Amino acid sequence: LSNLGSAWPVSFQIQHLKMLLHLKLRLELQLLGRCAQLVINRHASKGNVDKEVMEQMEKGYKKLAESKSKSLLKKHLTKEIFEKLKTKTTPSFNSTLLHCISSGMCNHDSGVGLYAPDPEAYKVFADLFDPVIEEYHKCFKKTDKQPATAFGKGADFENLDPDGHFIVSTRVRCGRAVKGYPFNPCLTEADYMELESKICGAVTSLTGEYKGKYMPLTGMDKCIQEQLIEDHYLFKESDRFLASAGASRYWPTGRGIFLNSAKNFLVWCNEEDHIRIISMEKGGDLGKVYDRMVGGVEALGKQLQFNRDERLGFLTFCPTNLGTSIRASVHIKLPNLMCDPDEMKKLADKYRLQIRGTSGEHSEAKGGVHDIQPTQDGTNRIRNHQRDARWNQGSHRSRV
């Protein structure tokens, strides 16, 4: 911008800078995504791994093995397992090991680094997926099975912040995959459009409190899109972890959002999973938010056939979301605790909390507000620690 000179208005320079940064981000995501932008020829002979794919796997694995990565992928993808799996492909979509590990090979700072390119990958590459699943999901062994679906009632959950001092908002979400389709790395442009049509038809037929409007990303007004993102309704384009896993292919084709009239129930179409069903509202009434999510899932399940495995439960792109695929999170104000990041990390590890930025994973916190995915007990404990930190700093009369 220095080349533009001082004659240009500041507002123009800022607008131009935003445009350049956006273009830079798109180029970076495209370059990262090339690691996973493999053309899947469904008419090719099954069981064959292309020479170029094999070379890319060998090169990427060597770099990963030599890296200081602490990912679950590096830990469990031993040389023996790599050699055993590198020539395998899934029967229906011809997915390879490279599709599964491309993100972890491109991003050595990944926590997991492993994605399933299609539902069959969980069985074909089970020698890699099973130990990762067991460690991440805390001792879910090969002999274990996901129980039958039983949502229960929201009344079983207490209000996480009845006084309203800490929790800004609560959300509960789950992911679903439509049966008969692969996941992002293997979806064609036609697949994305076909899936969007089916999902749009299902969500726009919802009634009662779920009635709303579907808005495709293709052709969406930029101002509306930015406002939806700012209000934490809409997702952004994939970050580098998802992009290098193949989640940004044909963007924004086939992507969109359904939002009900009250703006407390929404459905994401073809973001990370085929469907993300989300219930949210201000405050800490987890039970109310949960019941709304369950009602939406059950209504959509009557119109769409979801992919569920007898052992792993509902199948998702990322193995961290398997099972019920349900996650609860809160936006919570923690300005005092965040003054001591080391203590915050200790608490998160102790209570098994995932602490993210205000806009979710791999984003920054704004105004001392963080997105925390906890157990209920963990939420109560972290809230109590924040209260203690406030009193210890002598700020008990100030706003949290």
Secondary structure, DSSP 4 states (H G I P E B T S, - for coil): -GGG-TTS-HHHHHHHHHHHHHHHHHHHHHHHHTTT-----TTSPTTPPPHHHHHHHHHHHHHHHHS----HHHHH--HHHHHHHTT-B-TTT--BHHHHHHHHHH-TT-SS----SSTTHHHHTHHHHHHHHHHHTTS--TT--PPPP----GGGSPPS-TT-SSEEEEEEEEEE-BTT---GGG--HHHHHHHHHHHHHHHTT--GGG-EEEEESTT--HHHHHHHHHTT-S--S--HHHHTTTTTTTTTTT-EEEEETTSSEEEEESSSSSEEEEEEEESS-HHHHHHHHHHHHHHHHTTS-B-EETTTEE--SSGGG-BT-EEEEEEEE-TTGGG-HHHHHHHHHHTT-EEEBTTBTT---BTTEEEEE--HHHHHHHHHHHHHHHHHTT-TTS--
